[in-house]
């Protein structure tokens, strides 16, 4: 990720996947709704501690990687829906073998 827009997009997708409301995130994190909405919209530049708190609630981890490693991972990593499809296919095959 290189922009706040890309970061906020990843966070919004994780929030949607978990079906979390901003109210629940506010209650559980101690952050204000304005702060959370600002980060999720890409309109605010969060402090690292704020980003770590939001990421933790969304089951994500903030990590620093060497650029070469990050670009290699991004080039090779399958999309999340691909991973879910692979897992579903594996579970279906396992069910047929029983």
Biopython code that builds the backbone (N, CA, C, O; Angstrom):
import numpy as np
from Bio.PDB.StructureBuilder import StructureBuilder

atoms = [
    (1, "UNK", "N", (0.842, -1.168, 0.000)),
    (1, "UNK", "CA", (0.000, 0.000, 0.000)),
    (1, "UNK", "C", (0.889, 1.235, 0.000)),
    (1, "UNK", "O", (1.876, 1.325, 0.731)),
    (2, "UNK", "N", (0.515, 2.148, -0.819)),
    (2, "UNK", "CA", (1.320, 3.355, -0.912)),
    (2, "UNK", "C", (0.539, 4.627, -0.624)),
    (2, "UNK", "O", (1.133, 5.695, -0.474)),
    (3, "UNK", "N", (-0.783, 4.530, -0.546)),
    (3, "UNK", "CA", (-1.574, 5.732, -0.311)),
    (3, "UNK", "C", (-2.583, 5.497, 0.814)),
    (3, "UNK", "O", (-2.914, 4.362, 1.156)),
    (4, "UNK", "N", (-3.058, 6.606, 1.374)),
    (4, "UNK", "CA", (-4.110, 6.500, 2.393)),
    (4, "UNK", "C", (-5.366, 5.882, 1.804)),
    (4, "UNK", "O", (-6.088, 5.159, 2.490)),
    (5, "UNK", "N", (-5.629, 6.166, 0.530)),
    (5, "UNK", "CA", (-6.798, 5.591, -0.131)),
    (5, "UNK", "C", (-6.722, 4.076, -0.190)),
    (5, "UNK", "O", (-7.716, 3.389, 0.046)),
    (6, "UNK", "N", (-5.539, 3.554, -0.507)),
    (6, "UNK", "CA", (-5.367, 2.093, -0.561)),
    (6, "UNK", "C", (-5.513, 1.493, 0.835)),
    (6, "UNK", "O", (-6.139, 0.447, 1.008)),
    (7, "UNK", "N", (-4.936, 2.156, 1.817)),
    (7, "UNK", "CA", (-5.036, 1.685, 3.198)),
    (7, "UNK", "C", (-6.489, 1.672, 3.660)),
    (7, "UNK", "O", (-6.957, 0.682, 4.222)),
    (8, "UNK", "N", (-7.192, 2.762, 3.423)),
    (8, "UNK", "CA", (-8.587, 2.834, 3.874)),
    (8, "UNK", "C", (-9.450, 1.806, 3.151)),
    (8, "UNK", "O", (-10.396, 1.275, 3.734)),
    (9, "UNK", "N", (-9.138, 1.522, 1.902)),
    (9, "UNK", "CA", (-9.892, 0.520, 1.149)),
    (9, "UNK", "C", (-9.739, -0.866, 1.782)),
    (9, "UNK", "O", (-10.719, -1.597, 1.922)),
    (10, "UNK", "N", (-8.528, -1.219, 2.157)),
    (10, "UNK", "CA", (-8.288, -2.517, 2.809)),
    (10, "UNK", "C", (-9.037, -2.586, 4.138)),
    (10, "UNK", "O", (-9.643, -3.607, 4.463)),
    (11, "UNK", "N", (-8.991, -1.498, 4.901)),
    (11, "UNK", "CA", (-9.686, -1.477, 6.189)),
    (11, "UNK", "C", (-11.199, -1.576, 6.013)),
    (11, "UNK", "O", (-11.863, -2.304, 6.751)),
    (12, "UNK", "N", (-11.748, -0.843, 5.033)),
    (12, "UNK", "CA", (-13.197, -0.905, 4.787)),
    (12, "UNK", "C", (-13.627, -2.313, 4.371)),
    (12, "UNK", "O", (-14.660, -2.806, 4.822)),
    (13, "UNK", "N", (-12.845, -2.954, 3.521)),
    (13, "UNK", "CA", (-13.180, -4.310, 3.081)),
    (13, "UNK", "C", (-13.195, -5.271, 4.267)),
    (13, "UNK", "O", (-14.086, -6.114, 4.374)),
    (14, "UNK", "N", (-12.216, -5.146, 5.151)),
    (14, "UNK", "CA", (-12.170, -6.008, 6.332)),
    (14, "UNK", "C", (-13.363, -5.735, 7.242)),
    (14, "UNK", "O", (-13.944, -6.667, 7.798)),
    (15, "UNK", "N", (-13.730, -4.466, 7.397)),
    (15, "UNK", "CA", (-14.889, -4.095, 8.216)),
    (15, "UNK", "C", (-16.164, -4.687, 7.638)),
    (15, "UNK", "O", (-16.992, -5.222, 8.375)),
    (16, "UNK", "N", (-16.325, -4.597, 6.339)),
    (16, "UNK", "CA", (-17.514, -5.150, 5.684)),
    (16, "UNK", "C", (-17.552, -6.668, 5.814)),
    (16, "UNK", "O", (-18.608, -7.246, 6.073)),
    (17, "UNK", "N", (-16.411, -7.308, 5.636)),
    (17, "UNK", "CA", (-16.343, -8.769, 5.732)),
    (17, "UNK", "C", (-16.755, -9.245, 7.127)),
    (17, "UNK", "O", (-17.402, -10.283, 7.273)),
    (18, "UNK", "N", (-16.377, -8.479, 8.144)),
    (18, "UNK", "CA", (-16.716, -8.844, 9.522)),
    (18, "UNK", "C", (-18.078, -8.307, 9.955)),
    (18, "UNK", "O", (-18.552, -8.617, 11.048)),
    (19, "UNK", "N", (-18.701, -7.509, 9.106)),
    (19, "UNK", "CA", (-20.011, -6.899, 9.395)),
    (19, "UNK", "C", (-19.983, -6.127, 10.712)),
    (19, "UNK", "O", (-20.902, -6.228, 11.525)),
    (20, "UNK", "N", (-18.917, -5.360, 10.908)),
    (20, "UNK", "CA", (-18.800, -4.538, 12.113)),
    (20, "UNK", "C", (-19.381, -3.155, 11.848)),
    (20, "UNK", "O", (-19.215, -2.602, 10.761)),
    (21, "UNK", "N", (-20.044, -2.615, 12.819)),
    (21, "UNK", "CA", (-20.532, -1.243, 12.716)),
    (21, "UNK", "C", (-19.495, -0.306, 13.326)),
    (21, "UNK", "O", (-18.669, -0.717, 14.142)),
    (22, "UNK", "N", (-19.552, 0.934, 12.923)),
    (22, "UNK", "CA", (-18.662, 1.938, 13.512)),
    (22, "UNK", "C", (-18.956, 2.078, 15.000)),
    (22, "UNK", "O", (-18.044, 2.296, 15.797)),
    (23, "UNK", "N", (-20.210, 1.956, 15.372)),
    (23, "UNK", "CA", (-20.595, 2.049, 16.794)),
    (23, "UNK", "C", (-19.911, 0.944, 17.600)),
    (23, "UNK", "O", (-19.375, 1.204, 18.677)),
    (24, "UNK", "N", (-19.928, -0.286, 17.083)),
    (24, "UNK", "CA", (-19.271, -1.398, 17.782)),
    (24, "UNK", "C", (-17.767, -1.165, 17.864)),
    (24, "UNK", "O", (-17.142, -1.426, 18.891)),
    (25, "UNK", "N", (-17.194, -0.671, 16.768)),
    (25, "UNK", "CA", (-15.757, -0.405, 16.766)),
    (25, "UNK", "C", (-15.416, 0.688, 17.775)),
    (25, "UNK", "O", (-14.387, 0.617, 18.447)),
    (26, "UNK", "N", (-16.271, 1.691, 17.882)),
    (26, "UNK", "CA", (-16.067, 2.779, 18.841)),
    (26, "UNK", "C", (-16.109, 2.245, 20.265)),
    (26, "UNK", "O", (-15.245, 2.546, 21.088)),
    (27, "UNK", "N", (-17.115, 1.461, 20.529)),
    (27, "UNK", "CA", (-17.305, 0.900, 21.881)),
    (27, "UNK", "C", (-16.122, 0.023, 22.283)),
    (27, "UNK", "O", (-15.646, 0.094, 23.417)),
    (28, "UNK", "N", (-15.653, -0.797, 21.359)),
    (28, "UNK", "CA", (-14.617, -1.762, 21.688)),
    (28, "UNK", "C", (-13.205, -1.189, 21.660)),
    (28, "UNK", "O", (-12.301, -1.763, 22.267)),
    (29, "UNK", "N", (-12.997, -0.073, 20.969)),
    (29, "UNK", "CA", (-11.641, 0.455, 20.815)),
    (29, "UNK", "C", (-11.339, 1.669, 21.672)),
    (29, "UNK", "O", (-10.182, 1.939, 21.996)),
    (30, "UNK", "N", (-12.387, 2.404, 22.038)),
    (30, "UNK", "CA", (-12.158, 3.648, 22.757)),
    (30, "UNK", "C", (-11.884, 4.817, 21.821)),
    (30, "UNK", "O", (-11.691, 5.944, 22.279)),
    (31, "UNK", "N", (-11.866, 4.562, 20.516)),
    (31, "UNK", "CA", (-11.698, 5.636, 19.538)),
    (31, "UNK", "C", (-13.057, 6.275, 19.273)),
    (31, "UNK", "O", (-14.094, 5.644, 19.480)),
    (32, "UNK", "N", (-13.053, 7.510, 18.821)),
    (32, "UNK", "CA", (-14.320, 8.164, 18.506)),
    (32, "UNK", "C", (-14.806, 7.712, 17.130)),
    (32, "UNK", "O", (-14.024, 7.260, 16.294)),
    (33, "UNK", "N", (-16.103, 7.843, 16.919)),
    (33, "UNK", "CA", (-16.687, 7.502, 15.619)),
    (33, "UNK", "C", (-16.107, 8.393, 14.526)),
    (33, "UNK", "O", (-15.887, 7.941, 13.403)),
    (34, "UNK", "N", (-15.861, 9.655, 14.856)),
    (34, "UNK", "CA", (-15.278, 10.585, 13.876)),
    (34, "UNK", "C", (-13.897, 10.096, 13.443)),
    (34, "UNK", "O", (-13.564, 10.142, 12.259)),
    (35, "UNK", "N", (-13.103, 9.633, 14.391)),
    (35, "UNK", "CA", (-11.765, 9.125, 14.075)),
    (35, "UNK", "C", (-11.856, 7.900, 13.184)),
    (35, "UNK", "O", (-11.167, 7.817, 12.168)),
    (36, "UNK", "N", (-12.696, 6.954, 13.554)),
    (36, "UNK", "CA", (-12.826, 5.713, 12.781)),
    (36, "UNK", "C", (-13.337, 6.007, 11.381)),
    (36, "UNK", "O", (-12.799, 5.491, 10.402)),
    (37, "UNK", "N", (-14.362, 6.825, 11.280)),
    (37, "UNK", "CA", (-14.902, 7.164, 9.953)),
    (37, "UNK", "C", (-13.865, 7.885, 9.102)),
    (37, "UNK", "O", (-13.783, 7.650, 7.897)),
    (38, "UNK", "N", (-13.075, 8.759, 9.716)),
    (38, "UNK", "CA", (-12.039, 9.476, 8.984)),
    (38, "UNK", "C", (-10.988, 8.548, 8.415)),
    (38, "UNK", "O", (-10.551, 8.718, 7.277)),
    (39, "UNK", "N", (-10.580, 7.566, 9.205)),
    (39, "UNK", "CA", (-9.580, 6.592, 8.744)),
    (39, "UNK", "C", (-10.172, 5.708, 7.649)),
    (39, "UNK", "O", (-9.526, 5.471, 6.628)),
    (40, "UNK", "N", (-11.389, 5.223, 7.854)),
    (40, "UNK", "CA", (-12.020, 4.332, 6.878)),
    (40, "UNK", "C", (-12.331, 5.034, 5.559)),
    (40, "UNK", "O", (-12.393, 4.392, 4.510)),
    (41, "UNK", "N", (-12.524, 6.337, 5.613)),
    (41, "UNK", "CA", (-12.815, 7.082, 4.382)),
    (41, "UNK", "C", (-11.548, 7.539, 3.673)),
    (41, "UNK", "O", (-11.600, 7.956, 2.516)),
    (42, "UNK", "N", (-10.415, 7.463, 4.356)),
    (42, "UNK", "CA", (-9.164, 7.928, 3.774)),
    (42, "UNK", "C", (-8.995, 9.430, 3.872)),
    (42, "UNK", "O", (-8.085, 9.996, 3.266)),
    (43, "UNK", "N", (-9.863, 10.082, 4.630)),
    (43, "UNK", "CA", (-9.805, 11.540, 4.745)),
    (43, "UNK", "C", (-8.910, 12.008, 5.881)),
    (43, "UNK", "O", (-8.559, 13.186, 5.950)),
    (44, "UNK", "N", (-8.539, 11.097, 6.770)),
    (44, "UNK", "CA", (-7.626, 11.501, 7.839)),
    (44, "UNK", "C", (-6.378, 10.623, 7.799)),
    (44, "UNK", "O", (-6.406, 9.473, 7.360)),
    (45, "UNK", "N", (-5.306, 11.201, 8.264)),
    (45, "UNK", "CA", (-4.013, 10.529, 8.310)),
    (45, "UNK", "C", (-3.830, 10.037, 9.747)),
    (45, "UNK", "O", (-3.443, 10.812, 10.622)),
    (46, "UNK", "N", (-4.105, 8.755, 9.994)),
    (46, "UNK", "CA", (-4.129, 8.287, 11.388)),
    (46, "UNK", "C", (-2.742, 8.195, 12.013)),
    (46, "UNK", "O", (-1.740, 7.981, 11.330)),
    (47, "UNK", "N", (-2.718, 8.361, 13.320)),
    (47, "UNK", "CA", (-1.488, 8.063, 14.066)),
    (47, "UNK", "C", (-1.285, 6.556, 13.992)),
    (47, "UNK", "O", (-2.233, 5.806, 13.762)),
    (48, "UNK", "N", (-0.072, 6.126, 14.182)),
    (48, "UNK", "CA", (0.236, 4.699, 14.116)),
    (48, "UNK", "C", (-0.559, 3.922, 15.162)),
    (48, "UNK", "O", (-1.054, 2.832, 14.872)),
    (49, "UNK", "N", (-0.687, 4.458, 16.359)),
    (49, "UNK", "CA", (-1.434, 3.747, 17.406)),
    (49, "UNK", "C", (-2.909, 3.609, 17.032)),
    (49, "UNK", "O", (-3.538, 2.601, 17.354)),
    (50, "UNK", "N", (-3.464, 4.618, 16.353)),
    (50, "UNK", "CA", (-4.858, 4.542, 15.905)),
    (50, "UNK", "C", (-4.995, 3.468, 14.835)),
    (50, "UNK", "O", (-5.925, 2.662, 14.877)),
    (51, "UNK", "N", (-4.081, 3.455, 13.886)),
    (51, "UNK", "CA", (-4.091, 2.440, 12.827)),
    (51, "UNK", "C", (-3.958, 1.041, 13.418)),
    (51, "UNK", "O", (-4.658, 0.120, 12.997)),
    (52, "UNK", "N", (-3.072, 0.878, 14.381)),
    (52, "UNK", "CA", (-2.883, -0.434, 15.008)),
    (52, "UNK", "C", (-4.148, -0.884, 15.734)),
    (52, "UNK", "O", (-4.500, -2.062, 15.693)),
    (53, "UNK", "N", (-4.827, 0.044, 16.394)),
    (53, "UNK", "CA", (-6.061, -0.283, 17.110)),
    (53, "UNK", "C", (-7.151, -0.724, 16.143)),
    (53, "UNK", "O", (-7.820, -1.731, 16.374)),
    (54, "UNK", "N", (-7.331, 0.030, 15.058)),
    (54, "UNK", "CA", (-8.354, -0.316, 14.071)),
    (54, "UNK", "C", (-8.008, -1.634, 13.394)),
    (54, "UNK", "O", (-8.877, -2.490, 13.231)),
    (55, "UNK", "N", (-6.756, -1.808, 13.000)),
    (55, "UNK", "CA", (-6.341, -3.045, 12.346)),
    (55, "UNK", "C", (-6.579, -4.247, 13.261)),
    (55, "UNK", "O", (-7.047, -5.291, 12.807)),
    (56, "UNK", "N", (-6.264, -4.103, 14.526)),
    (56, "UNK", "CA", (-6.468, -5.198, 15.479)),
    (56, "UNK", "C", (-7.938, -5.592, 15.556)),
    (56, "UNK", "O", (-8.261, -6.780, 15.576)),
    (57, "UNK", "N", (-8.823, -4.614, 15.601)),
    (57, "UNK", "CA", (-10.258, -4.903, 15.646)),
    (57, "UNK", "C", (-10.724, -5.644, 14.398)),
    (57, "UNK", "O", (-11.677, -6.421, 14.445)),
    (58, "UNK", "N", (-10.043, -5.397, 13.287)),
    (58, "UNK", "CA", (-10.444, -5.994, 12.019)),
    (58, "UNK", "C", (-9.689, -7.287, 11.722)),
    (58, "UNK", "O", (-9.794, -7.833, 10.624)),
    (59, "UNK", "N", (-8.929, -7.774, 12.700)),
    (59, "UNK", "CA", (-8.191, -9.016, 12.510)),
    (59, "UNK", "C", (-6.988, -8.854, 11.595)),
    (59, "UNK", "O", (-6.543, -9.813, 10.964)),
    (60, "UNK", "N", (-6.467, -7.637, 11.526)),
    (60, "UNK", "CA", (-5.315, -7.347, 10.679)),
    (60, "UNK", "C", (-4.123, -6.977, 11.542)),
    (60, "UNK", "O", (-4.279, -6.633, 12.714)),
    (61, "UNK", "N", (-2.936, -7.046, 10.965)),
    (61, "UNK", "CA", (-1.708, -6.700, 11.654)),
    (61, "UNK", "C", (-0.975, -5.661, 10.833)),
    (61, "UNK", "O", (-0.867, -5.793, 9.614)),
    (62, "UNK", "N", (-0.476, -4.640, 11.484)),
    (62, "UNK", "CA", (0.343, -3.637, 10.811)),
    (62, "UNK", "C", (1.776, -4.161, 10.817)),
    (62, "UNK", "O", (2.312, -4.495, 11.874)),
    (63, "UNK", "N", (2.393, -4.233, 9.642)),
    (63, "UNK", "CA", (3.751, -4.762, 9.545)),
    (63, "UNK", "C", (4.560, -3.928, 8.567)),
    (63, "UNK", "O", (4.025, -3.415, 7.584)),
    (64, "UNK", "N", (5.841, -3.797, 8.838)),
    (64, "UNK", "CA", (6.757, -3.125, 7.932)),
    (64, "UNK", "C", (7.594, -4.182, 7.238)),
    (64, "UNK", "O", (8.160, -5.069, 7.877)),
    (65, "UNK", "N", (7.661, -4.073, 5.916)),
    (65, "UNK", "CA", (8.424, -5.027, 5.117)),
    (65, "UNK", "C", (9.393, -4.275, 4.222)),
    (65, "UNK", "O", (9.124, -3.134, 3.846)),
    (66, "UNK", "N", (10.510, -4.889, 3.875)),
    (66, "UNK", "CA", (11.351, -4.272, 2.852)),
    (66, "UNK", "C", (10.543, -4.148, 1.562)),
    (66, "UNK", "O", (9.736, -5.024, 1.251)),
    (67, "UNK", "N", (10.754, -3.065, 0.809)),
    (67, "UNK", "CA", (9.973, -2.824, -0.398)),
    (67, "UNK", "C", (10.044, -3.995, -1.369)),
    (67, "UNK", "O", (9.033, -4.362, -1.968)),
    (68, "UNK", "N", (11.210, -4.580, -1.531)),
    (68, "UNK", "CA", (11.355, -5.696, -2.466)),
    (68, "UNK", "C", (10.467, -6.863, -2.048)),
    (68, "UNK", "O", (9.853, -7.514, -2.894)),
    (69, "UNK", "N", (10.400, -7.126, -0.760)),
    (69, "UNK", "CA", (9.576, -8.222, -0.270)),
    (69, "UNK", "C", (8.096, -7.893, -0.446)),
    (69, "UNK", "O", (7.314, -8.750, -0.858)),
    (70, "UNK", "N", (7.715, -6.672, -0.141)),
    (70, "UNK", "CA", (6.315, -6.273, -0.259)),
    (70, "UNK", "C", (5.828, -6.366, -1.694)),
    (70, "UNK", "O", (4.724, -6.849, -1.945)),
    (71, "UNK", "N", (6.638, -5.909, -2.636)),
    (71, "UNK", "CA", (6.211, -5.970, -4.037)),
    (71, "UNK", "C", (6.172, -7.409, -4.524)),
    (71, "UNK", "O", (5.335, -7.750, -5.360)),
    (72, "UNK", "N", (7.053, -8.254, -4.024)),
    (72, "UNK", "CA", (7.038, -9.669, -4.385)),
    (72, "UNK", "C", (5.778, -10.350, -3.856)),
    (72, "UNK", "O", (5.149, -11.143, -4.555)),
    (73, "UNK", "N", (5.423, -10.034, -2.627)),
    (73, "UNK", "CA", (4.215, -10.606, -2.031)),
    (73, "UNK", "C", (2.983, -10.140, -2.787)),
    (73, "UNK", "O", (2.102, -10.942, -3.097)),
    (74, "UNK", "N", (2.915, -8.850, -3.084)),
    (74, "UNK", "CA", (1.757, -8.303, -3.797)),
    (74, "UNK", "C", (1.615, -8.921, -5.178)),
    (74, "UNK", "O", (0.498, -9.134, -5.649)),
    (75, "UNK", "N", (2.722, -9.208, -5.827)),
    (75, "UNK", "CA", (2.674, -9.780, -7.175)),
    (75, "UNK", "C", (2.219, -11.241, -7.156)),
    (75, "UNK", "O", (1.629, -11.718, -8.125)),
    (76, "UNK", "N", (2.487, -11.944, -6.071)),
    (76, "UNK", "CA", (2.202, -13.374, -6.025)),
    (76, "UNK", "C", (0.983, -13.741, -5.194)),
    (76, "UNK", "O", (0.434, -14.832, -5.350)),
    (77, "UNK", "N", (0.557, -12.853, -4.324)),
    (77, "UNK", "CA", (-0.523, -13.205, -3.401)),
    (77, "UNK", "C", (-1.861, -13.277, -4.125)),
    (77, "UNK", "O", (-2.230, -12.344, -4.838)),
    (78, "UNK", "N", (-2.586, -14.366, -3.951)),
    (78, "UNK", "CA", (-3.927, -14.445, -4.539)),
    (78, "UNK", "C", (-4.881, -13.529, -3.791)),
    (78, "UNK", "O", (-4.668, -13.228, -2.616)),
    (79, "UNK", "N", (-5.908, -13.095, -4.456)),
    (79, "UNK", "CA", (-6.916, -12.261, -3.819)),
    (79, "UNK", "C", (-7.655, -13.079, -2.767)),
    (79, "UNK", "O", (-7.701, -14.307, -2.837)),
    (80, "UNK", "N", (-8.224, -12.390, -1.806)),
    (80, "UNK", "CA", (-8.902, -13.089, -0.708)),
    (80, "UNK", "C", (-10.025, -13.985, -1.209)),
    (80, "UNK", "O", (-10.216, -15.085, -0.690)),
    (81, "UNK", "N", (-10.769, -13.529, -2.209)),
    (81, "UNK", "CA", (-11.859, -14.368, -2.709)),
    (81, "UNK", "C", (-11.310, -15.627, -3.382)),
    (81, "UNK", "O", (-11.971, -16.665, -3.385)),
    (82, "UNK", "N", (-10.099, -15.538, -3.953)),
    (82, "UNK", "CA", (-9.477, -16.735, -4.520)),
    (82, "UNK", "C", (-9.133, -17.728, -3.419)),
    (82, "UNK", "O", (-9.325, -18.933, -3.578)),
    (83, "UNK", "N", (-8.627, -17.219, -2.309)),
    (83, "UNK", "CA", (-8.273, -18.084, -1.180)),
    (83, "UNK", "C", (-9.533, -18.761, -0.650)),
    (83, "UNK", "O", (-9.533, -19.964, -0.388)),
    (84, "UNK", "N", (-10.603, -17.988, -0.493)),
    (84, "UNK", "CA", (-11.851, -18.562, -0.004)),
    (84, "UNK", "C", (-12.373, -19.627, -0.962)),
    (84, "UNK", "O", (-12.895, -20.652, -0.524)),
    (85, "UNK", "N", (-12.235, -19.392, -2.268)),
    (85, "UNK", "CA", (-12.674, -20.376, -3.256)),
    (85, "UNK", "C", (-11.852, -21.650, -3.159)),
    (85, "UNK", "O", (-12.390, -22.753, -3.259)),
    (86, "UNK", "N", (-10.536, -21.495, -2.962)),
    (86, "UNK", "CA", (-9.668, -22.666, -2.828)),
    (86, "UNK", "C", (-10.021, -23.470, -1.581)),
    (86, "UNK", "O", (-10.044, -24.700, -1.613)),
    (87, "UNK", "N", (-10.293, -22.775, -0.494)),
    (87, "UNK", "CA", (-10.667, -23.454, 0.749)),
    (87, "UNK", "C", (-12.010, -24.165, 0.568)),
    (87, "UNK", "O", (-12.161, -25.316, 0.979)),
    (88, "UNK", "N", (-12.972, -23.496, -0.038)),
    (88, "UNK", "CA", (-14.281, -24.111, -0.276)),
    (88, "UNK", "C", (-14.142, -25.347, -1.151)),
    (88, "UNK", "O", (-14.784, -26.364, -0.887)),
    (89, "UNK", "N", (-13.318, -25.277, -2.181)),
    (89, "UNK", "CA", (-13.110, -26.418, -3.066)),
    (89, "UNK", "C", (-12.462, -27.576, -2.307)),
    (89, "UNK", "O", (-12.844, -28.733, -2.483)),
    (90, "UNK", "N", (-11.497, -27.263, -1.479)),
    (90, "UNK", "CA", (-10.829, -28.313, -0.698)),
    (90, "UNK", "C", (-11.800, -28.966, 0.275)),
    (90, "UNK", "O", (-11.784, -30.186, 0.444)),
    (91, "UNK", "N", (-12.647, -28.160, 0.920)),
    (91, "UNK", "CA", (-13.636, -28.711, 1.833)),
    (91, "UNK", "C", (-14.652, -29.581, 1.090)),
    (91, "UNK", "O", (-15.073, -30.617, 1.604)),
    (92, "UNK", "N", (-15.042, -29.168, -0.104)),
    (92, "UNK", "CA", (-15.977, -29.945, -0.898)),
    (92, "UNK", "C", (-15.357, -31.279, -1.290)),
    (92, "UNK", "O", (-16.023, -32.313, -1.242)),
    (93, "UNK", "N", (-14.082, -31.260, -1.678)),
    (93, "UNK", "CA", (-13.409, -32.524, -2.043)),
    (93, "UNK", "C", (-13.314, -33.445, -0.829)),
    (93, "UNK", "O", (-13.498, -34.658, -0.936)),
    (94, "UNK", "N", (-13.029, -32.857, 0.305)),
    (94, "UNK", "CA", (-12.908, -33.651, 1.533)),
    (94, "UNK", "C", (-14.260, -34.288, 1.885)),
    (94, "UNK", "O", (-14.311, -35.439, 2.319)),
    (95, "UNK", "N", (-15.335, -33.549, 1.699)),
    (95, "UNK", "CA", (-16.671, -34.065, 1.985)),
    (95, "UNK", "C", (-17.051, -35.205, 1.062)),
    (95, "UNK", "O", (-17.741, -36.132, 1.484)),
    (96, "UNK", "N", (-16.611, -35.158, -0.206)),
    (96, "UNK", "CA", (-16.919, -36.210, -1.161)),
    (96, "UNK", "C", (-16.142, -37.488, -0.885)),
    (96, "UNK", "O", (-16.591, -38.579, -1.237)),
    (97, "UNK", "N", (-14.962, -37.356, -0.250)),
    (97, "UNK", "CA", (-14.127, -38.522, 0.036)),
    (97, "UNK", "C", (-14.638, -39.333, 1.191)),
    (97, "UNK", "O", (-14.255, -40.496, 1.323)),
    (98, "UNK", "N", (-15.471, -38.795, 2.026)),
    (98, "UNK", "CA", (-15.947, -39.509, 3.221)),
    (98, "UNK", "C", (-16.995, -40.517, 2.900)),
    (98, "UNK", "O", (-17.493, -41.196, 3.797)),
]
sb = StructureBuilder()
sb.init_structure("model")
sb.init_model(0)
sb.init_chain("A")
sb.init_seg("    ")
for serial, (resi, resn, name, xyz) in enumerate(atoms, 1):
    if name == "N":
        sb.init_residue(resn, " ", resi, " ")
    sb.init_atom(name, np.array(xyz, "f"), 0.0, 1.0, " ", f" {name:<3s}", serial, name[0])
structure = sb.get_structure()
